[in-house]
Amino acid sequence: MAKAEAAELKAQSASDAASYERAWRDAGRLWERAAERESDAKRRALYTANAERARSTADEPPAEVVDSGMN
């Protein structure tokens, strides 16, 4: 779980779109691994939801890229 949280922080501070996507996909993978190892059903569901959220965030362009395109 700590590694997945660290990967999310790294993704949020990514400097370009490729790094952003890669970091979010890595966070999703780490959340998925945490879910596989978790025995508590509630936490497993939360970690799985976090994995899905991270993967869907990777599919979206970073906010900075969207904002710079509109200016």
Secondary structure, 3 states (H helix, E strand, C coil): CHHHHHHHHHHHCCCCHHHHHHHHHHHHHHHHHHHHHCCCHHHHHHHHHHHHHHHHHHHCCCHHHHHHHHC
